[in-house]
């Protein structure tokens, strides 16, 4: 994507991936405790979005997708991150979302958690990461999710296919709530064998985003 955008040639380009904290590779799930703290039943299934709350991030598409299945599938939706009101349309979008949540009495199932210091713990204790953004140069949260063995459903845009390369993560068009809903349910309903294989592939890919690997590559290029 960068080569196309910058109009450079592959032989003139060197790639160094962003890195994620080692904490994501060693964090232990705390599923029961997290649900207890949030007032969610122990058997509740958690879908989590992590990132800026901005108009282009597709967070309203997530709400559209989960509309018909929140109660029937015992799902709870967590938004982790702060609003970015500098992005045009974000304030209006959030207002409409809040109204819709109130009108449908979803306050117990859709939570805006704001800024959190325990993001690795929340992610490791969730059941699926949703990331249907319209624009994404890299997608650090995708690597973080794979490192904590969290399944990913994301939009098939820009840098995301490269980050999720070789995994069983499902990618779909952005702004397609029906496709997102189907992808979420397909992921949550994987057989134990399918889920285990997806975790192995995701963890293997996450290893490419370790800090030590990034440092080694930088030193090699500048040696």
Secondary structure, 3 states (H helix, E strand, C coil): CHHHHHCCCHHHCCCCCCCECCHHHHCCCCHHHHHHHHCCCCCCEEEEEECCECHHHCHHHHHHHHCCCCCCCCEEEEEECCECCCCCCHHHHHHHHHHHHHHCCCCCCEEEEECCCCHHHHHHCCCEEEECCCCCCCCHHHHHHHHCCCCEEEECCCCHHHHCCCCCCEEECCCCHHHHHHHHHHHHCCCHHHHHHHHHHHHHHHHHHEHHHHHHHHHHHHC
